[in-house]
């Protein structure tokens, strides 16, 4: 039950959605992050703009050297996409472990990224994949690097009047990649999630969800690994979360364990 | 074979539905179990609340109301979803199936999954059962299950506080005619 009123508006196209968002409110896609947060009153928008029926936001395609995932693609769409399995297999692997099948049938990649829950799975994956998030606003479209996108807990570089339209992921020949997580057993949010992409030349990119209040690329660990050292500085320089699921010390320990598992998986 | 008493479809909200609060009540129709239902509800009414509070379709249960327990699972266009995490107004033009719509409308024969749950005693208190059954039907539609382990993983969104899981797996395996020793 949602205990306060709001207006509901339905957009038929991206341009219509942007026009409606300019009047205020938040975009509603699958609703699987937004509606629970509204029930908890973490969010209380005056209006919801339903973008769930916009055909332009659906679909997964190859565009040159990039895999382009429509922001309205559900986790289930991504997990079962042959194109994703072939070109960015970590995304299919990770999407297949988000929540449970009913959640994967409704929740979307765009909604999850816009919500930017620190324990969501997509942030670590888009960071390690060096993806670009394309958004549309009143003054047109712009591309935001994943590394510039997540700014704080539930905060992103997305402006209130902008809509995520697609996620563009570079396709790297010969790269190996994985997403490994320690799940909260009921929600299956990541208590710690570690995404690793190893390029054909052996260089790795490492990103974490669930560890800090903002998902991050662990550049200190990348430098160690890429210069032949072992990873001793996991999550250095970030504040590590502590809650009733996992203390700071335990989370840091899990981050090391799941980095090791991820590195073994791409070895 | 047991028979189910099918609810009589209603085309209007029941006599005294909860009063919508605030402004912006919307009128729209939902197609549920093949019947069309007219609704006049506030947009913040979830599909679950619309079913239970406005349409007397109380077979679908409210457990956590946060998408974690699966008690509210229904099928939308054949796919299982949590009805607590979606607004009723988002589902105009969709085909919604609830536990009340699984039995054969003509003969009243139970759906094979319903019958298997009875045959295998796959519940104790029964509160999660409508969601378990709808989820199992959705899972069977998805066509990915080969082993007991697949059943357990792909039914993981439906929590049973009584712990009837072994019999639930038995019931689903029986309907799917899977080999219990398949790995």
Boltz contact constraints between the chains, C-beta under 6 A:
constraints:
  - contact:
      token1: [A, 2]
      token2: [B, 44]
      max_distance: 6.0
  - contact:
      token1: [A, 5]
      token2: [B, 22]
      max_distance: 6.0
  - contact:
      token1: [A, 7]
      token2: [B, 24]
      max_distance: 6.0
  - contact:
      token1: [A, 8]
      token2: [B, 43]
      max_distance: 6.0
  - contact:
      token1: [A, 8]
      token2: [B, 89]
      max_distance: 6.0
  - contact:
      token1: [A, 31]
      token2: [B, 85]
      max_distance: 6.0
  - contact:
      token1: [A, 31]
      token2: [B, 86]
      max_distance: 6.0
  - contact:
      token1: [A, 32]
      token2: [B, 85]
      max_distance: 6.0
  - contact:
      token1: [A, 35]
      token2: [B, 85]
      max_distance: 6.0
  - contact:
      token1: [A, 36]
      token2: [B, 66]
      max_distance: 6.0
  - contact:
      token1: [A, 100]
      token2: [B, 156]
      max_distance: 6.0
  - contact:
      token1: [A, 100]
      token2: [B, 157]
      max_distance: 6.0
  - contact:
      token1: [A, 101]
      token2: [B, 154]
      max_distance: 6.0
  - contact:
      token1: [A, 101]
      token2: [B, 157]
      max_distance: 6.0
  - contact:
      token1: [A, 102]
      token2: [B, 73]
      max_distance: 6.0
  - contact:
      token1: [A, 102]
      token2: [B, 80]
      max_distance: 6.0
  - contact:
      token1: [A, 102]
      token2: [B, 81]
      max_distance: 6.0
  - contact:
      token1: [A, 102]
      token2: [B, 82]
      max_distance: 6.0
  - contact:
      token1: [A, 102]
      token2: [B, 157]
      max_distance: 6.0
  - contact:
      token1: [A, 105]
      token2: [B, 79]
      max_distance: 6.0
  - contact:
      token1: [A, 105]
      token2: [B, 81]
      max_distance: 6.0
  - contact:
      token1: [A, 106]
      token2: [B, 81]
      max_distance: 6.0
  - contact:
      token1: [A, 186]
      token2: [B, 68]
      max_distance: 6.0
  - contact:
      token1: [A, 187]
      token2: [B, 68]
      max_distance: 6.0
